[in-house]
Amino acid sequence: MSMNQQDLDPDSNTDVGDITDTEQELVKECEEMWRDMEECQNKLSLIGTKTLTDSNAQLSLLILQAKCLTAELRQWQKETPEIIPLTDDVLTTLAEEEFQKLRHNLEMVLSTIQSKNEKLKEDLEREQRWLDEQQQIMESLNILHSELKNEVVPFSESRILNELKTKILNIKEYKEKLLITLGEFLEDHFPLPDGNVKKKQKNVQEPTAQLITLHEMLEILINRLFDVPYDPYVKISDSFWPPYIELLLRNGIALRHPEDPTRIRLEAFHQ
């Protein structure tokens, strides 16, 4: 049976022998190359022990590198490239290696594409949510627009003018009531000085002008403030009773001029 197999496959023993011889030759060549490298290394070590000056150190190093490269080139020129026999086993091995490389590259590409797809899917979901929110806002705005459109009242200029006139009249009436109430309050609680008060104040010089009420003083200050807002100060005349002036100043209702103490103004409470 073994004889028959040898007869059927006469090149089997020959191939095994050739492979063994090839391995031995490669081992011998590697050993020879290793010995050559050791010799070169020894030579370089001996040469490297020489002291080089700073001026020619770089030049010497370049010359040594050139010699090493020349020796390596000559060694490679002597070598004859070994041609690997294209047998079925070698072709199968090479094909498997190429297939593994291709498979690895394809797996990396697939992983990258899957990651990009996941990212695109997340972006699409986020954009879809944003679109849904914008659509809901648009629907709400459309509903609000239609409601406001139905509630629009025709514009009437005359009606608005009448409303403004009515408000102005109401404000004027309210102002008059406030002034009347203020006058009554001031007349009751801050009257003009009578003869008894003058008799008690012996050292006080009697005024030469007719005194005015506190209500009249406030009206003068108010009118000056609104009529001449850029210069609201009023000159203190003899008709202003000094105790009332002091009352207004102490309570922060009136202020003296910073440079002229004979002039006062009303505090701008409306500002």
Order of alpha helices (4+ residues) and beta strands (2+ residues): alpha-alpha-alpha-alpha-alpha-alpha-alpha-beta-alpha-beta-beta
